[in-house]
């Protein structure tokens, strides 16, 4: 069981579960267009067992039952994402009526269960026709994304509790264009620099579009990893500071300060688009809240090589199925630092937190005590921050369901609910029951 329950948090504190479209819906259904994830997964060597999101968890057909699970757990809200290629199969042009109807039904089903709909417009599944035109490297994507925003939010925006344009800009850009681990699988510093800037320009354009539709409670969601130097040497500290600037501060600073960290600009400036500084007026379009996705820390060491020379070193702490260290202190530190240095009194939400575990059904049950401990430890740090005056207003668990874990296929399980990927049977885990007991208290 969890050591904290609902009564330990302020009355207006919001608890939710989170998912994303491509990871659960089943992209082979309902007239969705091809995405760069379909192409990436079809390329040998990119994804475990070459698995893709064609069927995923079949949430497209099973969303009513899945939302029953969200409601039965006692969650206040459901954080979901919309698929650009489901709504606009070509990325532009004529909408797909089936796609719009699906999100319409999904929204109404949330409201019928008393759940607050918390939408993310983009969680990584770029329409392939736009990828063919350069994707996030192409400045025009800011306009394409604004048009998509107008189409989907023109349909369901009147019923949204909150909306954020883009989930985890670091993953959309650095992980996918510099490290090559996610679609489109590039390792190109020029592509990286341009995508990092354009993703924030698209964010700003989407916020402006939604304001134009009369919408409110709009936010921005970033991912964070605490950067720990391997030792106290100046070289190690500098390497960790650069990792921190790239991963944790670049996008946050762009949105809330209208500037990029100097140490990152030193490496990226030759590759940034001409006139990039002129875009901060759009990028800094005011938001109403800030979301933090947090899972782990990384131990960083210096190494030989061109900018941004550093390497990750295995740390000593207990690890999840992903090999990620369990470091709840990092969440507390990020909540404090974000409020102190970037957002002030703006509401903060932990929009993702959770762990992967090698969960198995035994005797019809799924016991995952390590996940219960993980959630408990991180909730304690959230409460600590709130008690110290940090304006943290909610906590979302990743994820409701075991799902398609991108380049790792269906191997890593983050869900509160176990999914048998053959039969698609859902089995609530012990962690689901622990959360349900806590939220009823």
Steps between C-alpha positions, in 0.01 A plus 500: 500500500600864456599693812312811379141543392283769350444667839874573525477743207302822453133457409554634149804278432435297184591135449501352152619222272675563170529328161587594142319434175748296293599292802150370573238580234592270214610713208375250245140588578267784409664644191816628665780601265853367502742651752877518517474246783348248262793554264758496779361175643497337156873566461700199630694563818305800624238339724504185712360217286402767242179558699277794418181671615267344242289330768666610825243460782203543264386795711326624186234234552537448876516857630174473696634210706836674545333818624297288740833394649611864532177595675493191724849581629370835625705718268376855443634536149631317197796629301480377141646609169356553155656349190575758231493228232167363624342845468685609183632190320715711267601737779317777315185535295178307550432365851412136559139495630557169679795646688310809612202284598726276710637788706148639531378169646808467718446848645135439573582165660742674739242759596233232552731342759576825677857513367669826403636470142863613489620494140844500344487592133818321394672198652754421227303341211576744217304438177740342251411744218626785721811303591560471125505881489765520772278461806624696799797627299263701280390836641162456329413236759403775744220601264402141424478429872291813561260383229474154659439668837213698353339191347514274805432765764230649281326167551572410866662810652176620660506194731867489595606564858857572391715474188875495433631512143805271498613225735870499590674722243837341588375162377347651185832664415824394671413135558364467146726724291833494688509162676286328236315277748147606398334588172619641266821338624744770393848580634548848359586807706353743247170310496510495880552873539221584257255253647571628854412852393208412277333281763482802728379725219225245431416494871456877501289498184274230648449699820409806294259295291324363806477846654336606177243226553423646843674219689671525838701282741771445240843376599838367397643157587872428530700194600776510758793283607714606792862530381747371759874545431694176541742677737591849619760572232442823305476297179227274640304791642521684166381190311202458736419870476492479121277190513271689735491802269415292193251263662336699779546869427501566125127463436390634839720807451368558149136500612536687828804724448512557125861384478708186474780400740830648387682167525251341258502792257881470486460158343182547299515857369672418168212262430201700625270655237567855387319758714423253779511767770209680333267208582504536877199730490296198382686239705435692824125532442374475861380165633288427806699212650814293458524120493799295613560142381755333727635146529870485585842659527810447288861486621711700254873484427716698257651334196713583200328619185314789340228700675306399709758242615363307799398147580255327731642281776305228679400625844479307829129542577227236452370494143175443316444259211623783275833505683412843639612589851224563754569850637189667649711789629535618141127564468500714812803695377345563160171621649692742721736620228231541236292720728799696632674563169236482226131496583452680833143464624377321187337164584725197450381149420695177504362390164686166488666285763524123520720199441539199276502159664513144367143429612343158455158353567525224761183325611290770338673782693782740426713602797729799446623615844794689350259727313303567819824597673601720205168686498505540876852641509427752224168608649679569826734735314207671328338555839827633640518757221135597548548534876790736434285727287576375149174545302474135391135428427484147362667166433446269201620142494660354189336290392147369523582200278801298400552621145723545197821635646634650178838357394471240777181354354268324744774378733503770770191526720412836658129434561289496812299253293663193344425441133538156342614605153365181344149498645502871598348405837535771764595399856534771765831458686558527874619858438161585348326373814745691723429822312125437516520452878705819540267709287197384695659608828 
